[in-house]
C-alpha cells in the first residue's frame, strides 16, 4: 500500500490489485491457522478504528490526516 499511496515518492508501480489485500490476508490466515492481530496495519480489524481525543478530532475534520487509504482500496 505504501507503494500505491505514495507512488509520487517511490515512482514505481506493481500492478497488484490492492482491493484483494484483505481477501488474501484472510486466505493466508485460514491456511496457516494464525489469527490476524486487531491492531495489524492495513488488514487488522482495528485498522480504520479511531479512539476519542485529538486523533478522532483530526479524523472528523479531515479524514486524510490519518487515513492515507480507504477501506475500499484494500477490499
PDB file with SEQRES, HELIX, SHEET and CRYST1 records, atoms N, CA, C and O in Angstrom:
SEQRES   1 A   75  UNK UNK UNK UNK UNK UNK UNK UNK UNK UNK UNK UNK UNK          
SEQRES   2 A   75  UNK UNK UNK UNK UNK UNK UNK UNK UNK UNK UNK UNK UNK          
SEQRES   3 A   75  UNK UNK UNK UNK UNK UNK UNK UNK UNK UNK UNK UNK UNK          
SEQRES   4 A   75  UNK UNK UNK UNK UNK UNK UNK UNK UNK UNK UNK UNK UNK          
SEQRES   5 A   75  UNK UNK UNK UNK UNK UNK UNK UNK UNK UNK UNK UNK UNK          
SEQRES   6 A   75  UNK UNK UNK UNK UNK UNK UNK UNK UNK UNK                      
HELIX    1 AA1 UNK A    2  UNK A    5  1                                   4    
HELIX    2 AA2 UNK A    7  UNK A   10  1                                   4    
HELIX    3 AA3 UNK A   18  UNK A   20  5                                   3    
HELIX    4 AA4 UNK A   21  UNK A   32  1                                  12    
HELIX    5 AA5 UNK A   54  UNK A   61  1                                   8    
HELIX    6 AA6 UNK A   63  UNK A   65  5                                   3    
HELIX    7 AA7 UNK A   71  UNK A   74  5                                   4    
CRYST1    1.000    1.000    1.000  90.00  90.00  90.00 P 1           1          
ATOM      1  N   UNK A   1       0.821  -1.183   0.000  1.00  0.00           N  
ATOM      2  CA  UNK A   1       0.000   0.000   0.000  1.00  0.00           C  
ATOM      3  C   UNK A   1       0.866   1.247   0.000  1.00  0.00           C  
ATOM      4  O   UNK A   1       0.490   2.268  -0.576  1.00  0.00           O  
ATOM      5  N   UNK A   2       2.010   1.168   0.637  1.00  0.00           N  
ATOM      6  CA  UNK A   2       2.888   2.350   0.632  1.00  0.00           C  
ATOM      7  C   UNK A   2       3.305   2.697  -0.794  1.00  0.00           C  
ATOM      8  O   UNK A   2       3.360   3.873  -1.153  1.00  0.00           O  
ATOM      9  N   UNK A   3       3.595   1.696  -1.596  1.00  0.00           N  
ATOM     10  CA  UNK A   3       3.986   1.957  -2.979  1.00  0.00           C  
ATOM     11  C   UNK A   3       2.843   2.586  -3.775  1.00  0.00           C  
ATOM     12  O   UNK A   3       3.069   3.415  -4.655  1.00  0.00           O  
ATOM     13  N   UNK A   4       1.604   2.178  -3.452  1.00  0.00           N  
ATOM     14  CA  UNK A   4       0.463   2.731  -4.179  1.00  0.00           C  
ATOM     15  C   UNK A   4       0.117   4.144  -3.719  1.00  0.00           C  
ATOM     16  O   UNK A   4      -0.034   5.045  -4.545  1.00  0.00           O  
ATOM     17  N   UNK A   5      -0.010   4.345  -2.414  1.00  0.00           N  
ATOM     18  CA  UNK A   5      -0.449   5.663  -1.939  1.00  0.00           C  
ATOM     19  C   UNK A   5       0.647   6.713  -2.014  1.00  0.00           C  
ATOM     20  O   UNK A   5       0.361   7.910  -1.988  1.00  0.00           O  
ATOM     21  N   UNK A   6       1.882   6.285  -2.106  1.00  0.00           N  
ATOM     22  CA  UNK A   6       2.996   7.233  -2.224  1.00  0.00           C  
ATOM     23  C   UNK A   6       3.771   7.026  -3.532  1.00  0.00           C  
ATOM     24  O   UNK A   6       4.996   7.134  -3.577  1.00  0.00           O  
ATOM     25  N   UNK A   7       3.011   6.726  -4.591  1.00  0.00           N  
ATOM     26  CA  UNK A   7       3.653   6.492  -5.883  1.00  0.00           C  
ATOM     27  C   UNK A   7       4.396   7.716  -6.385  1.00  0.00           C  
ATOM     28  O   UNK A   7       5.336   7.597  -7.171  1.00  0.00           O  
ATOM     29  N   UNK A   8       3.978   8.897  -5.934  1.00  0.00           N  
ATOM     30  CA  UNK A   8       4.680  10.118  -6.333  1.00  0.00           C  
ATOM     31  C   UNK A   8       6.093  10.172  -5.749  1.00  0.00           C  
ATOM     32  O   UNK A   8       6.980  10.812  -6.314  1.00  0.00           O  
ATOM     33  N   UNK A   9       6.295   9.503  -4.628  1.00  0.00           N  
ATOM     34  CA  UNK A   9       7.613   9.476  -3.990  1.00  0.00           C  
ATOM     35  C   UNK A   9       8.438   8.293  -4.479  1.00  0.00           C  
ATOM     36  O   UNK A   9       9.605   8.450  -4.837  1.00  0.00           O  
ATOM     37  N   UNK A  10       7.829   7.104  -4.495  1.00  0.00           N  
ATOM     38  CA  UNK A  10       8.570   5.896  -4.870  1.00  0.00           C  
ATOM     39  C   UNK A  10       8.761   5.740  -6.368  1.00  0.00           C  
ATOM     40  O   UNK A  10       9.717   5.110  -6.819  1.00  0.00           O  
ATOM     41  N   UNK A  11       7.853   6.314  -7.132  1.00  0.00           N  
ATOM     42  CA  UNK A  11       7.938   6.296  -8.591  1.00  0.00           C  
ATOM     43  C   UNK A  11       8.040   4.881  -9.173  1.00  0.00           C  
ATOM     44  O   UNK A  11       8.788   4.633 -10.119  1.00  0.00           O  
ATOM     45  N   UNK A  12       7.266   3.961  -8.580  1.00  0.00           N  
ATOM     46  CA  UNK A  12       7.168   2.595  -9.103  1.00  0.00           C  
ATOM     47  C   UNK A  12       5.707   2.162  -9.071  1.00  0.00           C  
ATOM     48  O   UNK A  12       4.905   2.698  -8.306  1.00  0.00           O  
ATOM     49  N   UNK A  13       5.376   1.199  -9.901  1.00  0.00           N  
ATOM     50  CA  UNK A  13       4.056   0.591  -9.862  1.00  0.00           C  
ATOM     51  C   UNK A  13       4.248  -0.915  -9.792  1.00  0.00           C  
ATOM     52  O   UNK A  13       5.275  -1.441 -10.218  1.00  0.00           O  
ATOM     53  N   UNK A  14       3.242  -1.607  -9.245  1.00  0.00           N  
ATOM     54  CA  UNK A  14       3.368  -3.055  -9.075  1.00  0.00           C  
ATOM     55  C   UNK A  14       2.381  -3.846  -9.900  1.00  0.00           C  
ATOM     56  O   UNK A  14       2.642  -5.004 -10.225  1.00  0.00           O  
ATOM     57  N   UNK A  15       1.261  -3.258 -10.245  1.00  0.00           N  
ATOM     58  CA  UNK A  15       0.222  -4.000 -10.940  1.00  0.00           C  
ATOM     59  C   UNK A  15      -0.610  -4.857  -9.995  1.00  0.00           C  
ATOM     60  O   UNK A  15      -1.473  -5.611 -10.444  1.00  0.00           O  
ATOM     61  N   UNK A  16      -0.364  -4.751  -8.702  1.00  0.00           N  
ATOM     62  CA  UNK A  16      -1.113  -5.510  -7.703  1.00  0.00           C  
ATOM     63  C   UNK A  16      -2.497  -4.882  -7.532  1.00  0.00           C  
ATOM     64  O   UNK A  16      -2.625  -3.665  -7.401  1.00  0.00           O  
ATOM     65  N   UNK A  17      -3.534  -5.730  -7.534  1.00  0.00           N  
ATOM     66  CA  UNK A  17      -4.890  -5.258  -7.278  1.00  0.00           C  
ATOM     67  C   UNK A  17      -5.049  -5.151  -5.768  1.00  0.00           C  
ATOM     68  O   UNK A  17      -5.317  -6.149  -5.099  1.00  0.00           O  
ATOM     69  N   UNK A  18      -4.887  -3.963  -5.235  1.00  0.00           N  
ATOM     70  CA  UNK A  18      -4.904  -3.770  -3.778  1.00  0.00           C  
ATOM     71  C   UNK A  18      -6.261  -4.089  -3.165  1.00  0.00           C  
ATOM     72  O   UNK A  18      -6.355  -4.293  -1.955  1.00  0.00           O  
ATOM     73  N   UNK A  19      -7.320  -4.136  -3.984  1.00  0.00           N  
ATOM     74  CA  UNK A  19      -8.643  -4.479  -3.460  1.00  0.00           C  
ATOM     75  C   UNK A  19      -8.713  -5.935  -3.003  1.00  0.00           C  
ATOM     76  O   UNK A  19      -9.696  -6.344  -2.386  1.00  0.00           O  
ATOM     77  N   UNK A  20      -7.684  -6.713  -3.299  1.00  0.00           N  
ATOM     78  CA  UNK A  20      -7.634  -8.121  -2.894  1.00  0.00           C  
ATOM     79  C   UNK A  20      -6.778  -8.351  -1.647  1.00  0.00           C  
ATOM     80  O   UNK A  20      -6.606  -9.494  -1.223  1.00  0.00           O  
ATOM     81  N   UNK A  21      -6.245  -7.293  -1.060  1.00  0.00           N  
ATOM     82  CA  UNK A  21      -5.355  -7.444   0.096  1.00  0.00           C  
ATOM     83  C   UNK A  21      -6.050  -8.100   1.278  1.00  0.00           C  
ATOM     84  O   UNK A  21      -5.508  -9.029   1.877  1.00  0.00           O  
ATOM     85  N   UNK A  22      -7.236  -7.630   1.620  1.00  0.00           N  
ATOM     86  CA  UNK A  22      -7.950  -8.208   2.769  1.00  0.00           C  
ATOM     87  C   UNK A  22      -8.312  -9.656   2.492  1.00  0.00           C  
ATOM     88  O   UNK A  22      -8.146 -10.513   3.360  1.00  0.00           O  
ATOM     89  N   UNK A  23      -8.806  -9.939   1.293  1.00  0.00           N  
ATOM     90  CA  UNK A  23      -9.155 -11.318   0.923  1.00  0.00           C  
ATOM     91  C   UNK A  23      -7.929 -12.224   1.024  1.00  0.00           C  
ATOM     92  O   UNK A  23      -8.013 -13.321   1.577  1.00  0.00           O  
ATOM     93  N   UNK A  24      -6.808 -11.777   0.501  1.00  0.00           N  
ATOM     94  CA  UNK A  24      -5.571 -12.558   0.548  1.00  0.00           C  
ATOM     95  C   UNK A  24      -5.098 -12.761   1.982  1.00  0.00           C  
ATOM     96  O   UNK A  24      -4.641 -13.846   2.340  1.00  0.00           O  
ATOM     97  N   UNK A  25      -5.204 -11.725   2.798  1.00  0.00           N  
ATOM     98  CA  UNK A  25      -4.818 -11.838   4.204  1.00  0.00           C  
ATOM     99  C   UNK A  25      -5.664 -12.890   4.915  1.00  0.00           C  
ATOM    100  O   UNK A  25      -5.145 -13.693   5.690  1.00  0.00           O  
ATOM    101  N   UNK A  26      -6.970 -12.882   4.647  1.00  0.00           N  
ATOM    102  CA  UNK A  26      -7.855 -13.874   5.271  1.00  0.00           C  
ATOM    103  C   UNK A  26      -7.545 -15.281   4.787  1.00  0.00           C  
ATOM    104  O   UNK A  26      -7.607 -16.232   5.567  1.00  0.00           O  
ATOM    105  N   UNK A  27      -7.213 -15.425   3.516  1.00  0.00           N  
ATOM    106  CA  UNK A  27      -6.845 -16.731   2.972  1.00  0.00           C  
ATOM    107  C   UNK A  27      -5.588 -17.265   3.654  1.00  0.00           C  
ATOM    108  O   UNK A  27      -5.551 -18.427   4.060  1.00  0.00           O  
ATOM    109  N   UNK A  28      -4.575 -16.440   3.782  1.00  0.00           N  
ATOM    110  CA  UNK A  28      -3.333 -16.842   4.454  1.00  0.00           C  
ATOM    111  C   UNK A  28      -3.618 -17.161   5.920  1.00  0.00           C  
ATOM    112  O   UNK A  28      -3.099 -18.141   6.453  1.00  0.00           O  
ATOM    113  N   UNK A  29      -4.433 -16.345   6.568  1.00  0.00           N  
ATOM    114  CA  UNK A  29      -4.817 -16.594   7.965  1.00  0.00           C  
ATOM    115  C   UNK A  29      -5.442 -17.977   8.110  1.00  0.00           C  
ATOM    116  O   UNK A  29      -5.090 -18.730   9.018  1.00  0.00           O  
ATOM    117  N   UNK A  30      -6.370 -18.312   7.214  1.00  0.00           N  
ATOM    118  CA  UNK A  30      -7.058 -19.598   7.291  1.00  0.00           C  
ATOM    119  C   UNK A  30      -6.137 -20.772   6.977  1.00  0.00           C  
ATOM    120  O   UNK A  30      -6.189 -21.799   7.653  1.00  0.00           O  
ATOM    121  N   UNK A  31      -5.303 -20.629   5.967  1.00  0.00           N  
ATOM    122  CA  UNK A  31      -4.382 -21.712   5.589  1.00  0.00           C  
ATOM    123  C   UNK A  31      -3.369 -21.970   6.697  1.00  0.00           C  
ATOM    124  O   UNK A  31      -3.063 -23.120   7.011  1.00  0.00           O  
ATOM    125  N   UNK A  32      -2.857 -20.911   7.281  1.00  0.00           N  
ATOM    126  CA  UNK A  32      -1.826 -21.043   8.323  1.00  0.00           C  
ATOM    127  C   UNK A  32      -2.415 -21.210   9.724  1.00  0.00           C  
ATOM    128  O   UNK A  32      -1.691 -21.476  10.683  1.00  0.00           O  
ATOM    129  N   UNK A  33      -3.735 -21.051   9.830  1.00  0.00           N  
ATOM    130  CA  UNK A  33      -4.407 -21.148  11.122  1.00  0.00           C  
ATOM    131  C   UNK A  33      -3.778 -20.203  12.150  1.00  0.00           C  
ATOM    132  O   UNK A  33      -3.513 -20.580  13.292  1.00  0.00           O  
ATOM    133  N   UNK A  34      -3.549 -18.965  11.706  1.00  0.00           N  
ATOM    134  CA  UNK A  34      -2.955 -17.945  12.573  1.00  0.00           C  
ATOM    135  C   UNK A  34      -3.830 -16.702  12.530  1.00  0.00           C  
ATOM    136  O   UNK A  34      -4.049 -16.138  11.458  1.00  0.00           O  
ATOM    137  N   UNK A  35      -4.329 -16.272  13.667  1.00  0.00           N  
ATOM    138  CA  UNK A  35      -5.182 -15.076  13.670  1.00  0.00           C  
ATOM    139  C   UNK A  35      -4.393 -13.810  13.327  1.00  0.00           C  
ATOM    140  O   UNK A  35      -3.195 -13.712  13.591  1.00  0.00           O  
ATOM    141  N   UNK A  36      -5.092 -12.858  12.740  1.00  0.00           N  
ATOM    142  CA  UNK A  36      -4.504 -11.546  12.453  1.00  0.00           C  
ATOM    143  C   UNK A  36      -4.758 -10.661  13.663  1.00  0.00           C  
ATOM    144  O   UNK A  36      -5.889 -10.565  14.139  1.00  0.00           O  
ATOM    145  N   UNK A  37      -3.723 -10.023  14.157  1.00  0.00           N  
ATOM    146  CA  UNK A  37      -3.868  -9.135  15.311  1.00  0.00           C  
ATOM    147  C   UNK A  37      -4.799  -7.978  14.955  1.00  0.00           C  
ATOM    148  O   UNK A  37      -4.703  -7.427  13.858  1.00  0.00           O  
ATOM    149  N   UNK A  38      -5.699  -7.602  15.867  1.00  0.00           N  
ATOM    150  CA  UNK A  38      -6.623  -6.498  15.584  1.00  0.00           C  
ATOM    151  C   UNK A  38      -5.918  -5.189  15.232  1.00  0.00           C  
ATOM    152  O   UNK A  38      -6.451  -4.395  14.458  1.00  0.00           O  
ATOM    153  N   UNK A  39      -4.732  -4.954  15.786  1.00  0.00           N  
ATOM    154  CA  UNK A  39      -4.010  -3.703  15.514  1.00  0.00           C  
ATOM    155  C   UNK A  39      -3.036  -3.808  14.343  1.00  0.00           C  
ATOM    156  O   UNK A  39      -2.214  -2.914  14.140  1.00  0.00           O  
ATOM    157  N   UNK A  40      -3.121  -4.890  13.572  1.00  0.00           N  
ATOM    158  CA  UNK A  40      -2.242  -5.069  12.416  1.00  0.00           C  
ATOM    159  C   UNK A  40      -2.543  -3.989  11.376  1.00  0.00           C  
ATOM    160  O   UNK A  40      -3.699  -3.759  11.019  1.00  0.00           O  
ATOM    161  N   UNK A  41      -1.500  -3.340  10.905  1.00  0.00           N  
ATOM    162  CA  UNK A  41      -1.668  -2.280   9.906  1.00  0.00           C  
ATOM    163  C   UNK A  41      -2.364  -2.821   8.661  1.00  0.00           C  
ATOM    164  O   UNK A  41      -2.119  -3.955   8.250  1.00  0.00           O  
ATOM    165  N   UNK A  42      -3.203  -2.032   8.085  1.00  0.00           N  
ATOM    166  CA  UNK A  42      -3.938  -2.262   6.850  1.00  0.00           C  
ATOM    167  C   UNK A  42      -5.040  -3.322   6.967  1.00  0.00           C  
ATOM    168  O   UNK A  42      -6.175  -3.042   6.582  1.00  0.00           O  
ATOM    169  N   UNK A  43      -4.758  -4.517   7.478  1.00  0.00           N  
ATOM    170  CA  UNK A  43      -5.746  -5.599   7.459  1.00  0.00           C  
ATOM    171  C   UNK A  43      -6.347  -5.956   8.813  1.00  0.00           C  
ATOM    172  O   UNK A  43      -7.288  -6.748   8.865  1.00  0.00           O  
ATOM    173  N   UNK A  44      -5.841  -5.406   9.898  1.00  0.00           N  
ATOM    174  CA  UNK A  44      -6.390  -5.701  11.217  1.00  0.00           C  
ATOM    175  C   UNK A  44      -7.790  -5.126  11.378  1.00  0.00           C  
ATOM    176  O   UNK A  44      -8.140  -4.141  10.727  1.00  0.00           O  
ATOM    177  N   UNK A  45      -8.589  -5.740  12.245  1.00  0.00           N  
ATOM    178  CA  UNK A  45      -9.974  -5.279  12.430  1.00  0.00           C  
ATOM    179  C   UNK A  45     -10.045  -3.852  12.966  1.00  0.00           C  
ATOM    180  O   UNK A  45     -11.073  -3.194  12.810  1.00  0.00           O  
ATOM    181  N   UNK A  46      -8.994  -3.368  13.584  1.00  0.00           N  
ATOM    182  CA  UNK A  46      -8.971  -2.001  14.099  1.00  0.00           C  
ATOM    183  C   UNK A  46      -8.221  -1.021  13.191  1.00  0.00           C  
ATOM    184  O   UNK A  46      -7.968   0.118  13.584  1.00  0.00           O  
ATOM    185  N   UNK A  47      -7.872  -1.453  11.998  1.00  0.00           N  
ATOM    186  CA  UNK A  47      -7.054  -0.626  11.107  1.00  0.00           C  
ATOM    187  C   UNK A  47      -7.681   0.733  10.801  1.00  0.00           C  
ATOM    188  O   UNK A  47      -6.971   1.721  10.613  1.00  0.00           O  
ATOM    189  N   UNK A  48      -9.005   0.777  10.753  1.00  0.00           N  
ATOM    190  CA  UNK A  48      -9.672   2.032  10.433  1.00  0.00           C  
ATOM    191  C   UNK A  48     -10.513   2.542  11.610  1.00  0.00           C  
ATOM    192  O   UNK A  48     -11.405   3.372  11.433  1.00  0.00           O  
ATOM    193  N   UNK A  49     -10.217   2.036  12.805  1.00  0.00           N  
ATOM    194  CA  UNK A  49     -10.917   2.484  14.015  1.00  0.00           C  
ATOM    195  C   UNK A  49     -10.147   3.636  14.645  1.00  0.00           C  
ATOM    196  O   UNK A  49      -8.919   3.686  14.579  1.00  0.00           O  
ATOM    197  N   UNK A  50     -10.871   4.547  15.248  1.00  0.00           N  
ATOM    198  CA  UNK A  50     -10.234   5.694  15.885  1.00  0.00           C  
ATOM    199  C   UNK A  50     -10.789   5.886  17.283  1.00  0.00           C  
ATOM    200  O   UNK A  50     -12.000   5.816  17.495  1.00  0.00           O  
ATOM    201  N   UNK A  51      -9.920   6.123  18.217  1.00  0.00           N  
ATOM    202  CA  UNK A  51     -10.330   6.375  19.602  1.00  0.00           C  
ATOM    203  C   UNK A  51     -10.739   7.832  19.753  1.00  0.00           C  
ATOM    204  O   UNK A  51     -10.631   8.630  18.821  1.00  0.00           O  
ATOM    205  N   UNK A  52     -11.200   8.149  20.922  1.00  0.00           N  
ATOM    206  CA  UNK A  52     -11.595   9.530  21.177  1.00  0.00           C  
ATOM    207  C   UNK A  52     -10.365  10.410  21.390  1.00  0.00           C  
ATOM    208  O   UNK A  52      -9.248   9.913  21.536  1.00  0.00           O  
ATOM    209  N   UNK A  53     -10.583  11.690  21.406  1.00  0.00           N  
ATOM    210  CA  UNK A  53      -9.496  12.620  21.671  1.00  0.00           C  
ATOM    211  C   UNK A  53      -9.044  13.356  20.436  1.00  0.00           C  
ATOM    212  O   UNK A  53      -9.785  13.482  19.461  1.00  0.00           O  
ATOM    213  N   UNK A  54      -7.822  13.840  20.488  1.00  0.00           N  
ATOM    214  CA  UNK A  54      -7.302  14.685  19.413  1.00  0.00           C  
ATOM    215  C   UNK A  54      -7.198  13.930  18.084  1.00  0.00           C  
ATOM    216  O   UNK A  54      -7.397  14.516  17.019  1.00  0.00           O  
ATOM    217  N   UNK A  55      -6.889  12.641  18.146  1.00  0.00           N  
ATOM    218  CA  UNK A  55      -6.791  11.846  16.931  1.00  0.00           C  
ATOM    219  C   UNK A  55      -8.148  11.771  16.236  1.00  0.00           C  
ATOM    220  O   UNK A  55      -8.236  11.987  15.027  1.00  0.00           O  
ATOM    221  N   UNK A  56      -9.200  11.468  16.987  1.00  0.00           N  
ATOM    222  CA  UNK A  56     -10.538  11.391  16.415  1.00  0.00           C  
ATOM    223  C   UNK A  56     -10.982  12.760  15.906  1.00  0.00           C  
ATOM    224  O   UNK A  56     -11.627  12.847  14.861  1.00  0.00           O  
ATOM    225  N   UNK A  57     -10.651  13.814  16.618  1.00  0.00           N  
ATOM    226  CA  UNK A  57     -10.988  15.159  16.182  1.00  0.00           C  
ATOM    227  C   UNK A  57     -10.354  15.449  14.823  1.00  0.00           C  
ATOM    228  O   UNK A  57     -10.993  16.031  13.946  1.00  0.00           O  
ATOM    229  N   UNK A  58      -9.104  15.044  14.654  1.00  0.00           N  
ATOM    230  CA  UNK A  58      -8.423  15.245  13.380  1.00  0.00           C  
ATOM    231  C   UNK A  58      -9.088  14.485  12.251  1.00  0.00           C  
ATOM    232  O   UNK A  58      -9.213  14.999  11.140  1.00  0.00           O  
ATOM    233  N   UNK A  59      -9.516  13.260  12.529  1.00  0.00           N  
ATOM    234  CA  UNK A  59     -10.193  12.447  11.518  1.00  0.00           C  
ATOM    235  C   UNK A  59     -11.524  13.079  11.132  1.00  0.00           C  
ATOM    236  O   UNK A  59     -11.881  13.113   9.954  1.00  0.00           O  
ATOM    237  N   UNK A  60     -12.255  13.577  12.117  1.00  0.00           N  
ATOM    238  CA  UNK A  60     -13.542  14.204  11.832  1.00  0.00           C  
ATOM    239  C   UNK A  60     -13.384  15.469  10.988  1.00  0.00           C  
ATOM    240  O   UNK A  60     -14.228  15.766  10.143  1.00  0.00           O  
ATOM    241  N   UNK A  61     -12.314  16.201  11.217  1.00  0.00           N  
ATOM    242  CA  UNK A  61     -12.082  17.438  10.458  1.00  0.00           C  
ATOM    243  C   UNK A  61     -11.565  17.152   9.052  1.00  0.00           C  
ATOM    244  O   UNK A  61     -11.984  17.794   8.089  1.00  0.00           O  
ATOM    245  N   UNK A  62     -10.661  16.195   8.939  1.00  0.00           N  
ATOM    246  CA  UNK A  62     -10.104  15.834   7.627  1.00  0.00           C  
ATOM    247  C   UNK A  62      -9.602  14.399   7.696  1.00  0.00           C  
ATOM    248  O   UNK A  62      -8.515  14.135   8.210  1.00  0.00           O  
ATOM    249  N   UNK A  63     -10.401  13.479   7.176  1.00  0.00           N  
ATOM    250  CA  UNK A  63     -10.087  12.051   7.254  1.00  0.00           C  
ATOM    251  C   UNK A  63      -8.695  11.733   6.692  1.00  0.00           C  
ATOM    252  O   UNK A  63      -8.015  10.836   7.192  1.00  0.00           O  
ATOM    253  N   UNK A  64      -8.278  12.453   5.672  1.00  0.00           N  
ATOM    254  CA  UNK A  64      -6.984  12.174   5.047  1.00  0.00           C  
ATOM    255  C   UNK A  64      -5.796  12.504   5.952  1.00  0.00           C  
ATOM    256  O   UNK A  64      -4.659  12.150   5.640  1.00  0.00           O  
ATOM    257  N   UNK A  65      -6.057  13.182   7.072  1.00  0.00           N  
ATOM    258  CA  UNK A  65      -4.981  13.477   8.020  1.00  0.00           C  
ATOM    259  C   UNK A  65      -4.362  12.200   8.556  1.00  0.00           C  
ATOM    260  O   UNK A  65      -3.141  12.100   8.678  1.00  0.00           O  
ATOM    261  N   UNK A  66      -5.206  11.218   8.877  1.00  0.00           N  
ATOM    262  CA  UNK A  66      -4.727   9.966   9.462  1.00  0.00           C  
ATOM    263  C   UNK A  66      -4.960   8.755   8.572  1.00  0.00           C  
ATOM    264  O   UNK A  66      -4.366   7.702   8.805  1.00  0.00           O  
ATOM    265  N   UNK A  67      -5.797   8.877   7.573  1.00  0.00           N  
ATOM    266  CA  UNK A  67      -6.088   7.751   6.687  1.00  0.00           C  
ATOM    267  C   UNK A  67      -5.635   8.092   5.280  1.00  0.00           C  
ATOM    268  O   UNK A  67      -6.302   8.846   4.572  1.00  0.00           O  
ATOM    269  N   UNK A  68      -4.511   7.543   4.880  1.00  0.00           N  
ATOM    270  CA  UNK A  68      -3.993   7.829   3.548  1.00  0.00           C  
ATOM    271  C   UNK A  68      -4.561   6.868   2.515  1.00  0.00           C  
ATOM    272  O   UNK A  68      -4.286   7.003   1.323  1.00  0.00           O  
ATOM    273  N   UNK A  69      -5.356   5.895   2.966  1.00  0.00           N  
ATOM    274  CA  UNK A  69      -6.037   4.969   2.071  1.00  0.00           C  
ATOM    275  C   UNK A  69      -7.450   4.761   2.600  1.00  0.00           C  
ATOM    276  O   UNK A  69      -7.732   5.037   3.766  1.00  0.00           O  
ATOM    277  N   UNK A  70      -8.326   4.278   1.744  1.00  0.00           N  
ATOM    278  CA  UNK A  70      -9.704   3.998   2.164  1.00  0.00           C  
ATOM    279  C   UNK A  70      -9.875   2.504   2.381  1.00  0.00           C  
ATOM    280  O   UNK A  70      -9.130   1.708   1.811  1.00  0.00           O  
ATOM    281  N   UNK A  71     -10.843   2.114   3.196  1.00  0.00           N  
ATOM    282  CA  UNK A  71     -11.110   0.679   3.354  1.00  0.00           C  
ATOM    283  C   UNK A  71     -11.444   0.013   2.007  1.00  0.00           C  
ATOM    284  O   UNK A  71     -11.089  -1.145   1.784  1.00  0.00           O  
ATOM    285  N   UNK A  72     -12.122   0.738   1.116  1.00  0.00           N  
ATOM    286  CA  UNK A  72     -12.470   0.186  -0.181  1.00  0.00           C  
ATOM    287  C   UNK A  72     -11.238  -0.128  -1.031  1.00  0.00           C  
ATOM    288  O   UNK A  72     -11.267  -1.049  -1.847  1.00  0.00           O  
ATOM    289  N   UNK A  73     -10.169   0.624  -0.846  1.00  0.00           N  
ATOM    290  CA  UNK A  73      -8.974   0.419  -1.673  1.00  0.00           C  
ATOM    291  C   UNK A  73      -8.217  -0.859  -1.331  1.00  0.00           C  
ATOM    292  O   UNK A  73      -7.347  -1.287  -2.089  1.00  0.00           O  
ATOM    293  N   UNK A  74      -8.547  -1.476  -0.179  1.00  0.00           N  
ATOM    294  CA  UNK A  74      -7.887  -2.726   0.198  1.00  0.00           C  
ATOM    295  C   UNK A  74      -8.850  -3.904   0.246  1.00  0.00           C  
ATOM    296  O   UNK A  74      -8.465  -5.025   0.578  1.00  0.00           O  
ATOM    297  N   UNK A  75     -10.121  -3.630  -0.095  1.00  0.00           N  
ATOM    298  CA  UNK A  75     -11.115  -4.704  -0.144  1.00  0.00           C  
ATOM    299  C   UNK A  75     -11.895  -4.784   1.113  1.00  0.00           C  
ATOM    300  O   UNK A  75     -12.775  -5.635   1.240  1.00  0.00           O  
TER     301      UNK A  75                                                      
END                                                                             
